[in-house]
Amino acid sequence: MDAWTARFGDEITTEETTGGLAVGVPPEHWLDALTFARDDLSCGFFDWLTGVDELDEGFAVVVHVYSLERRHHLLVRTRVPKRAPVLPTATGVYRGAEWHERETAEMFGVLFEGHPNLVPLLLPDGFEGHPLRKDFVLAARVAKPWPGAKEPGESGHGAPSRRRVRPPGVPEEGAWGAAAERAGRRRAAPPADASGNSGSGSEEAPDA
């Protein structure tokens, strides 16, 4: 903790957690902080990198590294704004970050400038949106009814019904919910062919 304060002063935050020291740095010090962890604190083992949607506060990007020599864990984290979620790539400091940055870009929409190959990793071709953002609506939950069990009291007998809990991925009521449901149905609809047909029905054979 003292080493971080001596290096970066009041521009960072430090916190002791059950998993080790957690350090928060501004985005402009992201690469400097990772390089400091690797070179000065012997944290040469890169474990993982991921994102966290913190709603109006933006996206947190978190890296976990470890020192094989000193046997201590370290979390380094920063936050990028929702409207411009951009960070420089950490692949020049830790080569293992390449895969994790691709996943984070795909799932959260955080862009890593200078990444050697920031292309989709897990989702099918043509997929729209970033599924781990909290405002992402699952199209399958919008296009068809939720198949889960009924809420208590909805079977026609027993205790009175309580407030329905909407399953994950289903938008709430209101203007945003209506817009999200329309977007979800568009994503779930089959693509139209060149003639404009949706492809959901079969074509009739022409008369001989």
KAGI-V182574 format. One record per run of one state. SS is the DSSP state (hx for helix, st for strand, lp for the rest). FROM is the first residue (numbers start at 1). TO is the last residue. Records with the same first field share a line. If there is no record, write none. Layout:
SS = FROM-TO, FROM-TO
This chain:
lp = 1-1, 18-19, 26-26, 40-44, 54-54, 58-58, 68-71, 81-85, 89-96, 109-110, 114-138, 144-174, 189-208
hx = 2-11, 27-39, 55-57, 97-108, 139-143, 175-188
st = 12-17, 20-25, 45-53, 59-67, 72-80, 86-88, 111-113
